């Protein structure tokens, strides 16, 4: 894993926010329920968004590990 300030999240934080917002939309709830028979869980998008913002603000090692694990 890259050390220091050279590492960047795999996506900009705005992308995680857009995915989280889409996941929480009424259309997605209905579509996901119709296709899968259960309501969608948006927890992973929220965790990724929180980690991304934490990385941008504090360069947190935990946030870096969390976001890097998403790519693998």
N, C-alpha and C positions, 0 to 999 in steps of 0.2 A: 504494500500500500504506500502511496506517495506520502511523504512527510512535508510539513511546513505549509506555506501559503500557496504552493503551486497547484495543489489539488482543488478541483472544482466539482460540485455536485453534477450527476449525470444529466440533469435537466435544470432549467431555471426554476426558481420557487413559484413563479407565476404559472408554470405548467402544472405543478402539483396542486395549486389552488384551483385552477380550472377543472382538473380531474375530480377533485373533492366536491366542487360545486355541482358538476354534472352528475356525480354519483348520488348526491342528495336531492336531485330534481324529481319532481312528481312524475315526469315522463319515464325516467329511469326506474323509479320504484315500480310503476305499473308494468313496464316492459320486463324487468327482471323477475317480478313475481309471476307474470304470465309464462315466461320461458322456463324458469327454474323452480317455480312453486314455493319460493321463499323470498323474503325481503333482502335487498342487497346490504352488505356490510361495508361501510366506507371507512372503517377504522384504519386500514393500511394507508389510504391516501392522506388521512389526517396525521398519522405518525410521520409519513414522509414529508409533509408540509412543515410540521413542527421541527423535524430534524433539519430540514433545509434552512429554515429561518434561524435556528440555533447555530448552524454552521456560519451563516452570513454575519450574525451578530457577534459570536464568541469564538469561532473556529474550534468548536467543541469536538474532541476526539470521538466521543460517543456518537455524535451526529454523523461524523464522517464514516464510522464503521457501519452505522445503520443504513446510510444511503449507498455505501459501496456494496453491502450485502444484497441490495435490491438488484444490482446489475448482474451479479453472479448467478 
